[in-house]
């Protein structure tokens, strides 16, 4: 996988599978996929939105009135926050865990 879109699509497919499994196991949220954008929707109406920004080769996350931008890290085989260096899967696991009140562990290995 060399191109940004291939990496992003691979990430979203793995994430979609893991999040769907969490829903099947009783976690209280829904998923909506519209084109390349994946939305995680909660009963209180809030959303976490994951989207590509192809011109700058970044994965963007909008959640809790904040935006985070992630660049792909070859060495980690994951996306890392451009400011903090935190891995995307760690960030989203913590974010979801806080929102749902349960431990969440997401990963990109297929």
C-alpha positions as CSV (number, residue, x, y, z in Angstrom):
1,X,0.0,0.0,0.0
2,X,1.8,3.0,-1.2
3,X,-0.8,5.7,-1.9
4,X,-2.6,7.8,0.7
5,X,-6.0,6.7,-0.5
6,X,-5.1,3.0,-0.2
7,X,-3.8,3.5,3.3
8,X,-6.8,5.5,4.4
9,X,-9.3,3.0,2.9
10,X,-7.4,0.1,4.6
11,X,-7.6,2.0,7.9
12,X,-11.3,2.8,7.6
13,X,-12.1,-0.8,6.6
14,X,-10.3,-2.3,9.6
15,X,-11.8,0.4,11.9
16,X,-15.3,-0.2,10.5
17,X,-14.9,-3.9,11.3
18,X,-13.7,-3.3,14.9
19,X,-16.4,-0.7,15.6
20,X,-19.1,-2.9,14.2
21,X,-17.9,-5.7,16.5
22,X,-18.2,-3.4,19.4
23,X,-21.7,-2.5,18.5
24,X,-22.6,-6.2,18.1
25,X,-21.2,-6.7,21.6
26,X,-23.5,-4.0,23.1
27,X,-21.5,-0.8,22.9
28,X,-24.0,2.1,22.5
29,X,-23.2,4.0,19.3
30,X,-23.9,3.8,15.6
31,X,-21.7,4.1,12.5
32,X,-22.5,5.9,9.3
33,X,-20.3,5.8,6.2
34,X,-20.8,8.4,3.6
35,X,-18.2,8.1,0.8
36,X,-14.8,8.3,2.5
37,X,-16.2,9.8,5.7
38,X,-16.9,7.6,8.7
39,X,-19.1,9.0,11.5
40,X,-19.4,7.5,14.9
41,X,-22.8,8.7,16.3
42,X,-23.9,8.7,19.9
43,X,-27.4,8.8,21.4
44,X,-26.8,12.3,22.7
45,X,-26.4,13.5,19.1
46,X,-22.7,14.0,19.3
47,X,-20.4,12.6,16.6
48,X,-16.8,11.7,15.9
49,X,-16.0,12.3,12.3
50,X,-13.1,10.6,10.5
51,X,-12.2,11.9,7.1
52,X,-9.4,12.1,4.6
53,X,-7.7,15.2,3.5
54,X,-6.1,14.0,0.3
55,X,-4.3,17.2,-0.7
56,X,-2.1,17.0,2.4
57,X,-2.2,13.2,2.8
58,X,-3.7,13.4,6.3
59,X,-6.5,11.6,8.2
60,X,-8.6,14.1,10.1
61,X,-10.7,13.5,13.2
62,X,-13.3,15.9,14.5
63,X,-14.5,15.2,18.0
64,X,-15.6,17.1,21.0
65,X,-15.2,20.4,19.2
66,X,-11.6,19.7,18.4
67,X,-9.8,18.6,15.2
68,X,-6.8,16.4,15.0
69,X,-4.7,15.7,12.0
70,X,-2.8,12.5,11.5
71,X,0.1,11.7,9.2
72,X,0.9,8.1,8.2
73,X,4.0,6.7,10.0
74,X,5.7,3.9,8.1
75,X,7.7,2.9,11.2
76,X,4.5,2.5,13.3
77,X,2.3,1.3,10.4
78,X,-0.2,3.7,11.9
79,X,-1.2,7.3,11.7
80,X,0.3,9.7,14.2
81,X,-0.9,13.1,15.4
82,X,1.0,15.8,13.7
83,X,1.4,17.8,17.0
84,X,1.6,15.2,19.8
85,X,2.8,12.2,17.9
86,X,0.0,10.1,19.6
87,X,-1.1,7.2,17.4
88,X,-4.5,7.4,15.8
89,X,-5.7,4.1,17.3
90,X,-4.6,5.1,20.8
91,X,-6.3,8.5,20.4
92,X,-9.5,7.0,19.2
93,X,-9.5,4.2,21.8
94,X,-9.2,6.8,24.6
95,X,-11.8,9.1,23.1
96,X,-14.3,6.3,22.6
97,X,-13.6,4.8,26.0
98,X,-14.2,8.1,27.7
99,X,-17.5,8.7,25.8
100,X,-18.8,5.1,26.4
101,X,-17.4,4.6,29.9
102,X,-15.7,1.4,28.9
103,X,-12.2,0.3,28.0
104,X,-11.7,0.3,24.2
105,X,-8.7,-1.0,22.3
106,X,-8.5,-0.4,18.6
107,X,-5.6,-1.5,16.4
108,X,-4.7,-1.5,12.7
109,X,-3.2,-4.9,12.4
110,X,-5.5,-7.0,10.3
